Amino acid sequence: MSRYPRTVLGTVCLPWRDDGSLDETIFRRTIRNLVSAGLRDLYVFGTAGEGYAVTDTLFRRVATLFAETMREAGGAPPMVGVVSLSLATMIERIEFCRSIGIDTFQFSLPNWAATSDTEMRRVFAEICGRFPDSRFLHYNLMRSGRLVRPRDYAELAERHPNLVATKYGGGDPFMISGLMTHAPQLRHFFTEQGYYLGAPLGECALLGSISTSNPARAREYLEAGASGDAVRFTKLYRELCGVLHALLDAAGTGFIDGAYDKAIHKLSEPDFPLALLPPYESTTEAIFAQYRDRLAERHPEWLPDR
């Protein structure tokens, strides 16, 4: 039995005003809109959510607003990411969130230098072991300097019952099959391409990216894979490959993750600002328009329901 629900996990982007401050009105509206559209399982401050770029003061404000609005909107328990080069900062942020009633977290390995196996295990011990009554998802990505291997997760899951899930955005079939084989008690979230490889192997879940432009259709993709409806699953996967090309043909591959997420979300909320916190470069209105128009031409079914 997996330790976390099988669902579509979505991110909440942060809308910045021209002066660099958070637009709290748009932020709250975004959360409400995502929940009402069917994305109840949301997180803030993942690696695509600029958690690496905010001050501690802004972190506390965003986490507070996020938790309040998720509860008001009827969402799932809010998940907050703690991304930092400092393990001590990650722990302090978890402590603050727990003080306001948040108990579900996402973290990546710190990376001033890639952690050794011993250091990697120490990170999990300091986080999961220090907060045994909280739940943790680990985001496994090379930006953290290394990948945690499937057999490592088997060991870590045995040692830490509150390690409940992983995120992996890559498409390596050996990694995906290894995760499903060696650590089936964890809920493994894969992006759209990875989910197509993982769903036939076991009860993985969908990390929403390009599919979140239409949450109802994203859930249909999740359920087609979960039910083994191969014809429907393949059709939706083929569509999503086209959606991905529409985005990357317009934007290229040179932006940081959050830039793409904001362009995707702007389909639903046209006034959502594309800007990222400095020094990171965002996509432009022209890029967004090209992406939107390509979707309208070739994959209108993935535009938001109106």
FIMI-307398 format. One line per 3 residues: number of its first residue (from 0); their letters; for each residue y negated, x negated, z of N, C-alpha, C, O. Coordinates in steps of 0.2 Angstrom, whole numbers. Each point is the difference from the previous one (the first is absolute). Example, Ala and Ser with C-alpha at 12.3 -4.5 7.8 and 13.67 -1.06 7.14 Angstrom:
<sites>
0> as> 28 -66 39 -6 4 0 -6 -4 0 1 -5 3 | -6 7 -7 -6 -4 1 -5 4 3 -6 -3 1
</sites>
This chain:
<sites>
0> msr> 6 -4 0 -6 4 0 -6 -4 0 -1 -5 4 | -4 6 -9 -6 -4 0 -5 2 6 1 5 3 | -5 -10 -1 -4 1 5 -7 3 -1 -4 1 4
3> ypr> 3 1 -11 -6 3 -2 1 5 -5 5 -1 -4 | -10 6 3 2 5 -5 0 -3 -7 -4 -4 -2 | 7 8 -2 0 -2 -8 -5 5 -3 0 6 0
6> tvl> -6 -10 -2 -6 4 -2 -3 -4 -5 2 -6 -2 | -8 9 0 -5 -4 -4 -5 -3 5 -4 4 3 | 3 -10 -3 -5 -4 4 -6 -2 -4 1 -3 -5
9> gtv> -7 6 7 -6 -1 -4 -5 -4 4 0 0 7 | -5 -3 -10 -5 -4 3 -7 4 0 -1 4 -5 | -3 -5 10 -7 2 0 -4 -6 -2 -1 -4 4
12> clp> -3 5 -9 -5 -5 -2 -7 1 4 -1 5 3 | -3 -10 -2 -6 0 4 -6 1 -5 -1 -5 -4 | -3 10 5 -6 1 -5 -6 -4 3 -2 2 6
15> wrd> -1 -7 -9 -6 -3 2 -6 2 -3 0 1 -6 | -5 0 10 -7 1 -3 -3 -6 -3 3 -6 1 | -8 7 -5 -3 -6 -3 -2 -6 5 0 -6 -2
18> dgs> -2 8 8 -2 -5 5 6 -3 4 0 -4 5 | 7 6 -7 6 -3 3 2 4 6 5 -2 3 | -8 7 -1 2 4 5 6 5 -2 0 2 -6
21> lde> 4 1 11 5 5 -2 -3 6 -1 -4 3 4 | 5 1 -9 -2 7 -1 5 4 3 5 2 -2 | -6 0 8 4 4 5 2 7 -3 5 2 1
24> tif> -10 1 -4 1 6 -3 5 0 -5 5 4 0 | -5 -8 -5 5 -1 -5 6 -2 2 5 3 -2 | -5 -7 7 7 -3 3 3 6 3 6 1 -1
27> rrt> -9 3 5 3 6 3 3 5 -5 5 2 1 | -10 -1 -6 2 5 -5 6 -3 -4 5 4 -2 | -4 -10 1 5 -3 -4 7 1 4 5 2 -3
30> irn> -5 -3 9 6 1 4 2 7 0 6 2 -1 | -11 3 2 2 7 0 3 2 -7 4 4 0 | -7 -7 -5 2 2 -7 7 -2 -1 4 3 -4
33> lvs> -3 -9 6 7 -3 -1 5 4 3 6 1 -3 | -7 1 10 5 3 3 1 7 -3 5 3 0 | -11 1 -2 1 6 -3 3 0 -6 3 5 -2
36> agl> -3 -11 -2 3 0 -6 8 -2 0 4 0 -5 | -2 -1 12 7 -1 1 2 -7 2 6 -2 1 | -11 -3 0 1 -7 2 -1 0 8 -6 -1 2
39> rdl> 11 3 2 -1 1 7 1 -7 3 -3 -1 6 | 7 -3 -9 1 -7 3 -5 -5 -2 1 -2 -6 | -6 0 9 -5 -4 -2 -1 -6 5 1 1 6
42> yvf> -3 -6 -9 -2 -6 4 -7 -3 -2 -2 2 -6 | -1 -5 10 -6 -4 -1 0 -7 1 4 -2 5 | -7 -2 -8 0 -7 1 6 -4 -2 2 -4 4
45> gta> 2 7 -9 5 -4 -3 -4 -6 -4 -6 -1 0 | 10 -3 -3 -3 -6 -3 -4 3 -6 -5 -4 -2 | 6 10 -1 -4 2 -5 -6 4 3 -4 2 -3
48> geg> 4 -1 10 -5 4 3 -6 -4 3 -3 3 5 | 2 -9 -6 -5 -4 2 0 -2 8 -5 -1 3 | 11 2 -1 1 -2 7 -1 -7 2 -1 -2 6
51> yav> 2 -2 -11 -1 -8 0 -8 -1 0 -2 -6 2 | -2 10 -3 -7 -1 -1 -5 3 5 -6 -2 0 | 8 6 4 -4 3 5 -1 -4 6 4 -3 2
54> tdt> -10 5 2 -1 -3 6 4 4 5 3 5 -1 | -2 -8 7 3 4 6 -3 7 1 3 5 2 | -10 -6 -2 -4 6 2 1 6 -6 2 6 2
57> lfr> -2 -8 -8 2 5 -5 7 2 0 2 6 -1 | 3 -10 3 7 1 0 0 6 5 4 5 -1 | -7 -6 7 1 5 5 -3 7 -2 3 5 2
60> rva> -9 -5 -5 -3 6 -3 4 4 -5 2 6 1 | 1 -10 -6 4 3 -5 7 3 3 2 5 -1 | 1 -9 6 6 2 3 -1 7 4 4 4 -1
63> tlf> -10 -4 4 -1 6 4 -1 6 -5 2 5 2 | -6 -6 -7 -2 6 -4 7 2 -4 1 6 -1 | 3 -11 -1 6 2 -3 5 4 4 2 5 -2
66> aet> -1 -7 8 4 3 5 -3 7 1 4 5 0 | -10 -4 1 -3 7 2 1 4 -6 2 6 1 | -3 -8 -7 0 4 -6 7 2 -2 1 5 -2
69> mre> 3 -10 3 7 1 -2 3 6 5 4 5 -3 | -6 -5 9 3 5 4 -4 7 -1 4 5 0 | -10 -5 -2 -4 6 -2 3 3 -6 1 6 -1
72> agg> 1 -10 -4 3 2 -6 7 2 0 2 3 -5 | 2 -5 10 7 2 1 4 -5 -4 6 2 -2 | -8 -8 2 4 -5 -3 5 -3 4 1 2 6
75> app> 4 -6 -8 5 -4 4 -4 -4 5 -6 -2 -1 | 10 -1 6 -3 -5 4 -3 -6 -4 3 -3 -4 | -10 2 6 -3 -5 -4 3 -7 1 2 -2 5
78> mvg> -2 -2 -11 2 -7 0 -6 -4 -1 -3 1 -5 | 2 -6 9 -5 -5 -1 3 -7 -1 4 -2 3 | -7 -1 -8 2 -7 -2 -4 -5 4 -6 1 2
81> vvs> 9 -6 0 -3 -6 4 1 -6 -5 6 -3 1 | -11 1 -4 1 -6 -5 -5 -5 2 -6 1 0 | 9 -7 2 -5 -6 2 4 -6 0 6 0 0
84> lsl> -10 -6 -1 3 -6 1 2 -2 7 3 -5 2 | -6 9 3 1 -1 7 5 5 3 -2 6 0 | 7 -8 3 5 4 3 -4 3 6 2 6 2
87> atm> -6 -10 2 -3 3 6 -5 6 -2 0 5 3 | -3 -6 -9 -4 6 -2 4 6 -2 -2 6 1 | 8 -7 -4 4 5 -2 2 4 7 0 6 0
90> ier> 2 -10 5 2 3 6 -6 4 3 1 6 3 | -7 -9 -3 -6 4 3 -1 6 -4 -2 5 3 | 3 -5 -9 -1 6 -4 5 6 1 -2 6 1
93> ief> 8 -8 0 5 4 2 -1 3 7 0 6 1 | -3 -10 4 -1 3 7 -6 5 -1 0 5 4 | -5 -7 -8 -5 5 0 2 7 -3 -1 5 3
96> crs> 5 -5 -9 3 6 -3 4 4 5 0 6 0 | 4 -10 4 4 4 5 -4 3 5 2 6 3 | -8 -9 -1 -4 4 5 -3 6 -3 -3 4 4
99> igi> 3 -3 -10 -3 7 -3 6 4 -3 -1 5 -4 | 7 -7 6 6 5 -2 3 -2 -6 5 4 -2 | -6 -9 -1 4 -2 -6 6 -4 2 -1 -5 4
102> dtf> 7 6 -7 6 -3 2 4 -3 -6 6 -2 1 | -9 3 -7 4 -2 -6 -4 -5 -4 -6 1 -1 | 9 -7 -1 -4 -6 -2 3 -3 -6 6 1 -1
105> qfs> -10 -4 -3 3 -4 -6 -3 -7 1 -6 -1 1 | 10 -4 -2 -3 -7 0 4 -4 -5 5 1 -3 | -9 -7 1 3 -5 -4 0 -7 4 -3 0 5
108> lpn> 6 -5 -7 1 -6 3 -7 -3 -1 -3 0 -6 | 0 -4 11 -6 -4 -1 1 -6 -4 6 -2 -1 | -11 0 -3 2 -5 -5 -6 -5 -1 -4 0 -5
111> waa> 3 -4 10 -4 -6 -1 4 -5 -3 -2 -4 -5 | 8 4 7 6 -4 -3 6 5 0 0 4 5 | 4 -5 -10 6 5 0 4 -1 7 1 -6 1
114> tsd> 1 11 2 4 -1 6 7 -2 -1 3 2 -5 | -1 -6 9 7 -2 0 4 5 3 -2 6 2 | 9 -6 -3 4 5 3 -1 1 7 0 6 3
117> tem> -1 -11 1 -1 0 7 -6 4 1 -1 4 5 | -5 -6 -8 -6 3 1 0 7 -2 -3 5 3 | 7 -3 -9 0 7 -2 3 4 5 -2 6 2
120> rrv> 8 -8 1 3 3 6 -5 1 6 1 5 3 | -5 -10 -2 -4 0 6 -6 6 -2 -1 3 5 | -1 -2 -11 -5 5 -1 3 7 1 -3 4 4
123> fae> 9 -3 -6 4 7 2 1 1 7 -1 5 3 | 2 -11 1 2 1 7 -7 1 3 0 4 5 | -5 -7 -7 -7 1 4 -3 7 -2 -3 3 5
126> icg> 5 0 -11 -3 7 -1 5 5 2 -2 4 4 | 8 -4 -7 5 5 2 2 0 7 1 5 3 | 0 -11 -1 3 -1 7 -6 2 5 2 2 6
129> rfp> -8 -3 -7 -5 1 5 -2 7 0 -2 3 6 | 4 1 -11 -2 7 0 6 4 -2 1 3 -5 | 4 -2 10 6 3 -2 0 7 -1 5 3 -3
132> dsr> -10 1 5 -1 7 -1 -4 2 -6 -2 5 0 | 0 -10 -4 -3 1 -6 5 -1 -6 5 -4 1 | -7 6 -7 4 -1 -6 -4 -4 -4 -6 0 -1
135> flh> 10 -5 -3 -3 -5 -4 4 0 -7 6 1 -1 | -10 -1 -4 2 -1 -7 -3 -7 -2 -5 -2 1 | 10 -2 -4 -2 -7 -2 -1 1 -8 4 2 -4
138> ynl> -10 -5 2 -2 0 -7 2 -7 -3 -3 -5 2 | 8 5 -6 3 -7 -2 -3 -2 -7 2 3 -5 | -6 -8 5 -3 -1 -6 -2 -8 0 -1 -3 5
141> mrs> 1 0 -12 -1 -7 0 -7 -2 2 -1 -6 1 | -4 11 -1 -6 -2 2 0 -3 7 -5 -3 2 | 10 5 2 0 -2 7 4 -7 0 1 -3 6
144> grl> 0 0 -12 3 -7 0 7 -1 -1 2 -5 -2 | 2 11 4 7 0 -1 2 7 0 -3 4 2 | 9 -3 -4 4 6 1 5 0 5 3 -5 1
147> vrp> -3 10 3 6 1 5 6 2 -4 0 5 -4 | 5 -8 5 7 1 -4 3 6 3 0 1 6 | 4 2 -10 4 6 2 5 -2 6 0 4 5
150> rdy> 3 -9 -5 4 -2 6 -4 -1 6 2 1 6 | -8 -4 -7 -5 0 6 -2 7 3 0 0 6 | -1 4 -10 -1 7 2 6 3 4 -1 4 5
153> ael> 7 -5 -7 6 2 4 -1 -3 7 2 4 5 | -3 -10 -4 -1 -3 6 -6 3 4 1 1 6 | -6 -1 -9 -6 3 3 0 7 2 -2 2 6
156> aer> 6 2 -10 1 7 2 4 1 6 -1 4 4 | 6 -8 -4 5 0 6 -4 -2 7 1 2 5 | -5 -7 -6 -4 -3 6 -6 5 2 -1 0 6
159> hpn> -2 4 -11 -6 4 2 2 7 -3 -2 1 -6 | 4 3 11 1 7 -2 -6 4 -3 0 5 -3 | -6 -8 5 -6 4 -2 -3 -3 -7 -5 2 -2
162> lva> 9 -7 -1 -2 -1 -7 4 5 -4 6 0 0 | -10 4 -3 2 6 -3 0 0 -8 4 4 -3 | -8 -8 0 -1 1 -7 -2 -7 -3 -3 -4 3
165> tky> 3 4 -10 -2 -6 -4 -4 3 -6 1 6 -2 | -6 -10 0 -3 1 -7 2 -6 -4 -1 -6 2 | 2 7 -8 1 -5 -5 -2 3 -7 3 4 -3
168> ggg> -8 -8 0 -3 3 -6 2 -4 -6 -2 2 -6 | 7 -7 7 3 -3 -6 5 4 -3 2 5 2 | 1 -8 -8 5 3 -4 6 -4 0 4 1 -5
171> dpf> -2 -6 9 5 -4 0 7 4 2 0 2 5 | 4 -1 -10 6 4 1 4 -3 6 3 4 4 | -2 -10 -4 4 -4 6 -3 2 7 4 1 4
174> mis> -11 -2 -4 -3 2 6 1 7 2 2 2 6 | -3 3 -10 0 7 1 8 2 2 0 3 5 | 4 -6 -9 7 2 2 2 -3 7 4 2 4
177> glm> -6 -8 -3 1 -4 6 -3 4 6 4 1 6 | -10 2 -6 -3 4 5 4 6 2 2 2 5 | 1 1 -11 3 6 1 7 -1 3 3 4 4
180> tha> 0 -10 -5 7 -2 2 0 -2 7 4 2 4 | -9 -7 -2 0 -4 6 -3 4 6 1 -1 5 | -6 5 -7 -4 3 5 -1 7 -1 -6 3 -1
183> pql> 11 1 0 -1 7 -1 -3 4 5 -2 6 -1 | 2 -8 7 -3 4 6 -7 0 -1 -4 4 4 | 1 -8 -8 -8 0 -1 -1 4 -6 4 0 -5
186> rhf> -10 3 5 -2 4 -6 -4 -5 -4 -5 -2 2 | 8 1 -8 -4 -5 -5 -4 4 -5 3 5 -3 | -9 -6 3 -5 3 -4 -1 -5 -6 -2 -5 1
189> fte> 3 8 -7 -1 -4 -6 -5 4 -5 -1 6 1 | -3 -10 -4 -5 3 -5 4 3 -6 6 0 0 | -9 3 -4 3 5 -5 6 -4 -4 5 3 -1
192> qgy> -7 -9 -1 5 -4 -4 6 -2 4 6 1 -2 | -7 -3 8 5 -2 5 4 6 2 6 -1 1 | -9 7 0 4 6 2 5 2 -5 5 2 2
195> ylg> -7 -3 -8 5 1 -6 6 -4 1 6 3 -2 | -6 -9 4 6 -4 1 3 1 7 6 0 0 | -10 2 5 3 1 7 3 7 1 5 0 4
198> apl> -7 5 -7 2 7 2 8 1 -2 3 3 4 | -1 -6 -9 8 1 -1 4 -4 5 6 1 0 | -9 -5 4 4 -5 4 0 3 8 4 -2 4
201> gec> -9 7 -3 0 2 7 -6 4 1 -4 1 -4 | 2 0 11 -5 5 1 -7 -4 2 -2 0 5 | 0 -3 -11 -7 -3 1 -5 5 -1 1 6 -1
204> all> -8 -8 1 -5 5 0 -5 -3 -5 0 -6 -2 | -5 10 1 -5 -2 -6 -7 -2 4 -3 4 4 | 1 -10 -6 -7 -2 2 -4 2 -6 0 -3 -5
207> gsi> -5 8 6 -4 2 -5 -5 -5 -2 -3 -3 4 | 3 2 -11 -6 -4 -3 -2 4 -6 -5 4 1 | 7 -5 -7 -3 3 -6 2 8 1 -3 4 -3
210> sts> 8 -3 6 3 7 0 -5 5 4 1 6 0 | -5 -9 5 -4 4 4 -6 4 -3 -3 3 3 | 2 -5 -9 -5 4 -4 2 8 0 -4 4 -1
213> npa> 11 -3 1 2 7 1 6 0 5 6 -1 -1 | -8 3 8 5 -1 5 6 5 -1 5 -2 2 | -6 8 -5 5 4 -1 5 -3 -5 6 1 2
216> rar> -8 -4 -7 5 -3 -5 3 -6 4 5 -2 -2 | -9 -2 6 3 -6 3 6 3 5 5 -4 0 | -6 9 3 5 3 4 6 2 -4 6 -1 2
219> eyl> -7 4 -8 5 1 -5 4 -6 -2 6 0 0 | -9 -5 -1 3 -7 -1 4 -2 5 6 -2 -1 | -8 2 8 4 -1 5 6 4 1 5 -3 1
222> eag> -6 9 -2 6 5 1 5 -1 -6 6 1 1 | -8 -2 -7 4 -1 -6 5 -6 2 6 0 -2 | -9 -6 4 4 -5 2 5 1 6 5 -2 0
225> asg> -8 6 5 4 1 6 6 5 -2 5 -1 3 | -6 5 -7 5 5 -2 5 -2 -5 5 3 -2 | -6 -9 -2 4 -2 -5 -1 3 -7 4 0 -4
228> dav> -10 4 4 -1 3 -7 -2 -5 -5 -6 -1 -1 | 10 -2 -2 -1 -6 -4 -4 1 -6 -5 -4 -2 | 5 10 -1 -4 2 -6 -7 1 2 -4 -3 -3
231> rft> 3 7 8 -7 1 3 -3 -7 2 -6 -2 -1 | 10 -2 5 -2 -6 3 -3 -5 -6 -5 -3 1 | 9 3 -6 -1 -5 -6 -6 2 -3 -4 -4 -2
234> kly> 3 11 1 -6 2 -4 -6 -1 4 -5 -3 -3 | 5 4 10 -6 -2 4 -1 -7 0 -6 -2 0 | 11 -2 0 -1 -7 0 -3 -3 -7 -5 -4 0
237> rel> 7 7 -5 -3 -2 -7 -7 2 0 -4 -4 -2 | 2 10 5 -7 2 0 -4 -5 5 -6 -2 -2 | 9 0 7 -4 -5 5 -1 -7 -3 -5 -3 1
240> cgv> 10 1 -5 -1 -6 -4 -6 0 -4 -4 -4 -1 | 3 10 -3 -6 1 -4 -6 1 4 -6 -3 -2 | 6 6 8 -6 0 5 -2 -7 2 -6 -2 0
243> lha> 11 -2 2 -1 -7 2 -4 -4 -6 -4 -4 1 | 7 5 -7 -4 -4 -6 -7 3 -1 -4 -4 -2 | 3 10 3 -7 3 0 -4 -3 4 -6 -2 -2
246> lld> 8 0 8 -4 -3 5 -1 -7 -1 -6 -3 0 | 11 -1 -2 0 -7 -1 -3 -2 -7 -4 -5 0 | 4 10 -4 -3 -2 -7 -7 1 1 -4 -4 -3
249> aag> 1 8 7 -7 1 2 -3 -5 4 -5 -3 -1 | 9 1 6 -3 -4 6 3 -8 -1 -3 -4 3 | 8 3 -6 3 -6 0 4 -2 7 1 5 4
252> tgf> 1 -11 -3 4 -1 6 -4 -5 5 3 -3 4 | -10 2 -5 -3 -5 4 -3 3 6 -4 -4 4 | 4 10 -2 -3 3 6 5 0 6 6 -1 -1
255> idg> -9 1 7 4 1 6 2 7 1 -3 4 -4 | 9 -3 8 3 6 0 -4 6 1 0 5 -4 | -5 -5 8 -4 6 2 -5 2 -6 -1 6 0
258> ayd> 0 -10 -4 -4 2 -6 3 5 -4 -3 5 -3 | 10 -6 2 4 5 -4 1 6 4 -1 6 -3 | 2 -6 9 1 6 4 -6 4 0 0 6 0
261> kai> -6 -9 0 -6 4 0 -1 3 -7 -3 6 0 | 5 -9 -5 -1 3 -7 5 6 0 -2 5 -3 | 8 -6 5 5 6 0 -3 6 4 0 5 -2
264> hkl> -3 -7 8 -2 6 4 -6 3 -3 -1 6 1 | -3 -10 -4 -6 3 -3 1 6 -5 -4 4 -2 | 10 -4 -1 2 6 -4 0 6 4 -2 5 -3
267> sep> 3 -5 9 0 6 4 -7 2 3 -2 6 1 | -2 -11 1 -6 0 2 -5 -4 -4 -1 -6 2 | -2 9 -7 -4 -4 -5 -6 -3 3 -3 -5 -3
270> dfp> 1 7 9 -6 -4 3 2 -5 5 -4 -3 4 | 11 1 -4 2 -5 5 -2 -7 -3 1 -1 -6 | -4 -3 10 -3 -6 -2 6 -5 -1 5 -1 3
273> lal> -6 -4 -9 5 -5 -1 -1 -6 4 5 -4 0 | -11 3 3 -1 -7 3 5 -2 5 2 5 4 | -1 -11 -4 4 -3 6 -5 -4 4 -5 -2 -2
276> lpp> 7 0 8 -4 -4 4 0 -7 -3 5 -3 -3 | -11 -1 4 0 -7 -3 5 -4 3 2 1 6 | 0 -6 -10 -2 -2 -6 4 3 -6 -1 -3 -6
279> yes> 5 8 7 5 2 -5 -3 4 -5 -5 4 1 | 7 -5 -7 -3 4 -6 4 6 -1 6 1 1 | -10 4 -3 3 7 -1 0 1 -7 -3 -3 -4
282> tte> 7 9 2 0 2 -7 -7 3 -1 -4 1 5 | 2 1 -11 -6 3 -2 1 7 -2 5 3 -1 | -11 1 0 0 6 -2 3 1 -7 4 4 -2
285> aif> -5 -9 -2 2 0 -7 8 -1 0 3 3 -4 | -1 -8 8 8 0 1 3 6 2 5 2 -3 | -8 1 8 3 6 2 0 6 -5 5 3 -1
288> aqy> -11 -3 -3 0 5 -5 5 -1 -5 3 5 -3 | -1 -11 1 5 -2 -5 7 2 3 4 3 -4 | -3 -4 10 6 2 3 1 7 0 5 3 -2
291> rdr> -10 1 5 0 7 0 1 3 -7 4 5 -1 | -7 -7 -4 0 3 -6 7 -1 -4 3 4 -3 | 0 -10 5 7 -2 -3 5 5 3 4 2 -3
294> lae> -5 -1 10 4 5 3 0 7 -3 5 3 -1 | -11 -1 0 -2 7 -3 3 0 -7 3 6 -1 | -3 -11 -2 3 0 -7 8 0 0 3 4 -4
297> rhp> 0 -8 8 7 -2 -1 4 3 6 6 2 -1 | -9 -1 7 4 2 6 -4 5 4 -1 -2 6 | -1 7 -9 -5 5 4 4 3 6 -3 2 5
300> ewl> 10 -2 -5 4 3 5 -1 -5 7 1 3 5 | -4 -9 -6 -1 -4 6 -7 0 2 -2 -3 5 | -2 7 -8 -7 1 3 0 5 6 5 4 0
303> pdr> -10 -4 4 1 4 6 0 7 -2 -3 2 -4 | 7 2 8 0 7 0 -7 3 2 -3 -2 5 | 0 6 -9 -7 3 1 1 7 3 -5 3 1
</sites>
